[in-house]
């Protein structure tokens, strides 16, 4: 699903964000990407989403290579990869259903299928009873559930989550993590970036990759 090979990322002003990082995430795996703030987690996620290109090395995602990807191919990659952000990034002034339906519209779903499919996605994340609510009236946990439903709109092979519980309280965090595990149990690979080591320890069955100052310093799968 994901393979980074000797990946480095240099920014003109910020310097070296990633330094010779190599790791893989296979089909159906659940992997935590950990490290302190500034360790390179978000840079790694952007490279996997192909929002940026590595300075050197190669990123491969669902068969596409950063070394050869075209603008047209980038959109194909993103249709295979769902992305969940810390700050939700929902459309303000719209309902939960509208937010999920919009994701289906922009990716070309047949019009007559959009509402029923959006309802099924909200059912999957346990939020159908709140489908008509304005997102501003939802709790943080509920907003993140809408964001997850939106990320699942294209039936992706892989789900990326960048600090998805960073703005949530303990109860909402547990609910979101349980939802991620349910999604993973159905066969979808999940890569979740987090600095919350207590959260990582509470889900010890997941693999863990740790970054420190742009370097990979630990991969639980390699002992």
Phi and psi in degrees as a GROMACS rama.xvg file:
@    title "Ramachandran Plot"
@    xaxis  label "Phi"
@    yaxis  label "Psi"
@TYPE xy
-131.923  136.223  UNK-2
-145.351  117.284  UNK-3
-103.031  129.04  UNK-4
-124.672  108.81  UNK-5
48.9202  51.2634  UNK-6
-87.4264  128.28  UNK-7
-126.709  148.201  UNK-8
-135.498  118.407  UNK-9
-112.161  130.131  UNK-10
-106.451  140.687  UNK-11
-54.3337  -42.1125  UNK-12
-101.598  -33.4294  UNK-13
-84.8058  -16.386  UNK-14
87.9393  -153.233  UNK-15
-83.6931  112.793  UNK-16
-90.012  -34.2965  UNK-17
-132.557  140.577  UNK-18
-131.262  97.0176  UNK-19
57.4486  54.8665  UNK-20
-95.2694  131.098  UNK-21
-135.097  127.744  UNK-22
-165.36  167.684  UNK-23
-130.81  152.148  UNK-24
-127.04  118.686  UNK-25
-91.0275  171.636  UNK-26
-56.5167  129.384  UNK-27
78.3735  2.1551  UNK-28
-79.0825  153.087  UNK-29
-116.575  117.763  UNK-30
-128.977  129.167  UNK-31
-88.675  134.332  UNK-32
-107.704  110.141  UNK-33
-115.764  170.185  UNK-34
146.627  156.681  UNK-35
-66.8852  166.39  UNK-36
-55.7515  130.843  UNK-37
88.9595  4.76256  UNK-38
-78.4494  -17.223  UNK-39
115.396  6.72165  UNK-40
-62.1346  -52.0799  UNK-41
-66.0626  -35.8151  UNK-42
-60.8143  -44.088  UNK-43
-59.6885  -44.227  UNK-44
-64.3591  -39.6499  UNK-45
-66.1146  -36.4492  UNK-46
-66.6375  -39.9639  UNK-47
-67.1646  -35.7421  UNK-48
-78.4656  -4.53998  UNK-49
59.461  31.7696  UNK-50
-77.5113  -19.2747  UNK-51
-139.347  163.655  UNK-52
-110.993  145.481  UNK-53
-69.1689  151.999  UNK-54
-70.5439  -37.3363  UNK-55
-150.709  162.665  UNK-56
86.8657  -174.499  UNK-57
-134.259  138.986  UNK-58
-114.081  123.578  UNK-59
-114.209  130.174  UNK-60
-134.519  120.304  UNK-61
45.3213  41.0133  UNK-62
93.2729  -8.83274  UNK-63
-99.1528  139.704  UNK-64
-107.703  137.245  UNK-65
-61.8325  -23.8957  UNK-66
-74.6194  -18.4524  UNK-67
-132.109  1.41333  UNK-68
-70.3302  137.555  UNK-69
-100.123  170.361  UNK-70
-58.6346  -38.4351  UNK-71
-66.005  -40.2843  UNK-72
-67.8148  -32.2026  UNK-73
-57.9752  -41.4241  UNK-74
-66.9172  -32.5492  UNK-75
-65.9468  -40.0395  UNK-76
-60.5057  -46.7311  UNK-77
-68.9828  -22.4601  UNK-78
-76.178  -15.0178  UNK-79
-98.0704  -6.93958  UNK-80
-126.89  117.43  UNK-81
-85.1559  148.38  UNK-82
-133.513  127.022  UNK-83
-117.847  128.229  UNK-84
-104.603  161.086  UNK-85
-64.2284  -38.5864  UNK-86
-97.7748  20.998  UNK-87
68.8156  -51.448  UNK-88
56.4011  46.0493  UNK-89
-86.5096  160.298  UNK-90
-77.4602  116.864  UNK-91
-68.5264  151.08  UNK-92
74.1939  8.83074  UNK-93
-117.167  159.519  UNK-94
-79.8513  168.458  UNK-95
-58.1753  -44.8087  UNK-96
-61.8926  -42.8345  UNK-97
-60.1083  -40.182  UNK-98
-64.4141  -41.7046  UNK-99
-72.5607  -40.4487  UNK-100
-61.491  -37.7662  UNK-101
-61.0257  -41.1943  UNK-102
-61.4198  -36.5827  UNK-103
-71.3075  -37.8498  UNK-104
-62.3999  -48.0906  UNK-105
-70.6658  -16.8187  UNK-106
-100.822  9.89764  UNK-107
86.2356  22.2527  UNK-108
-65.5098  143.517  UNK-109
-56.65  134.721  UNK-110
-52.4356  -40.4816  UNK-111
-71.3849  -14.3917  UNK-112
-94.7084  -12.2995  UNK-113
-63.8154  -53.5302  UNK-114
-65.2616  -48.5737  UNK-115
-58.6567  -38.6558  UNK-116
-70.6448  -39.9073  UNK-117
-61.4569  -38.572  UNK-118
-65.3444  -39.4866  UNK-119
-64.3806  -39.6836  UNK-120
-66.1609  -40.4904  UNK-121
-66.6967  -34.303  UNK-122
-62.6405  -41.7259  UNK-123
-60.0268  -35.5558  UNK-124
-96.546  10.1176  UNK-125
73.7169  31.6775  UNK-126
-128.788  12.771  UNK-127
-58.0061  -38.3494  UNK-128
-61.2983  -17.6769  UNK-129
-106.132  15.957  UNK-130
-56.33  -37.8592  UNK-131
-88.1926  -2.11276  UNK-132
-76.4963  140.201  UNK-133
-62.5221  138.407  UNK-134
-61.6244  -25.5902  UNK-135
-69.0589  -17.6971  UNK-136
-92.9595  -0.531079  UNK-137
-91.4056  152.078  UNK-138
-70.0588  168.55  UNK-139
-59.1846  -42.5544  UNK-140
-63.3704  -39.3905  UNK-141
-67.5022  -40.3717  UNK-142
-61.2463  -39.9976  UNK-143
-67.7911  -32.3983  UNK-144
-64.8289  -39.1966  UNK-145
-61.9123  -42.9441  UNK-146
-62.584  -37.3878  UNK-147
-68.6271  -43.3935  UNK-148
-57.5947  -42.7788  UNK-149
-62.4385  -41.1095  UNK-150
-66.2921  -23.5551  UNK-151
-89.9655  1.02102  UNK-152
-58.6035  -33.602  UNK-153
-94.8288  13.9563  UNK-154
50.1033  57.6641  UNK-155
-67.6809  159.448  UNK-156
-80.8888  -22.5074  UNK-157
-143.506  140.432  UNK-158
-117.817  122.097  UNK-159
-100.29  134.896  UNK-160
-134.139  114.78  UNK-161
-102  101.592  UNK-162
50.5739  50.4731  UNK-163
-68.7534  -16.4143  UNK-164
-108.208  9.32466  UNK-165
-62.5905  -27.354  UNK-166
-106.226  14.8247  UNK-167
-113.267  153.172  UNK-168
-78.9259  177.066  UNK-169
-61.6097  -42.7325  UNK-170
-65.9442  -44.9275  UNK-171
-65.6224  -36.9259  UNK-172
-59.6725  -46.0269  UNK-173
-60.8117  -42.2729  UNK-174
-63.4213  -41.4269  UNK-175
-67.7159  -40.3664  UNK-176
-65.7195  -40.3593  UNK-177
-60.6144  -38.1173  UNK-178
-65.5257  -43.2171  UNK-179
-59.5675  -39.7637  UNK-180
-66.294  -37.582  UNK-181
-63.3002  -42.3799  UNK-182
-63.1994  -44.3284  UNK-183
-64.1324  -37.8204  UNK-184
-63.8448  -21.2486  UNK-185
-86.0795  2.2309  UNK-186
110.809  -1.99945  UNK-187
-85.9536  131.608  UNK-188
-70.4587  142.132  UNK-189
-129.787  127.427  UNK-190
-118.45  115.927  UNK-191
-119.11  120.185  UNK-192
-87.3272  130.792  UNK-193
-157.022  147.642  UNK-194
-100.452  0.474945  UNK-195
-84.9673  94.7456  UNK-196
-70.0248  -27.9537  UNK-197
-63.8093  -39.771  UNK-198
-63.4062  -44.6689  UNK-199
-60.711  -44.0838  UNK-200
-65.9187  -29.2951  UNK-201
-77.038  -11.8561  UNK-202
-122.724  63.0567  UNK-203
-68.9531  -11.1878  UNK-204
-77.1003  -12.615  UNK-205
-82.5136  154.822  UNK-206
-76.5823  155.611  UNK-207
-131.874  129.49  UNK-208
-117.972  131.129  UNK-209
-118.283  134.016  UNK-210
-110.237  147.476  UNK-211
-144.016  115.208  UNK-212
51.6801  42.9228  UNK-213
84.4229  -2.15452  UNK-214
-109.618  145.174  UNK-215
-79.4142  119.344  UNK-216
-112.877  -11.0342  UNK-217
-159.59  136.967  UNK-218
-137.982  110.115  UNK-219
-59.5875  -23.3047  UNK-220
-77.0284  -10.4863  UNK-221
-109.149  8.6504  UNK-222
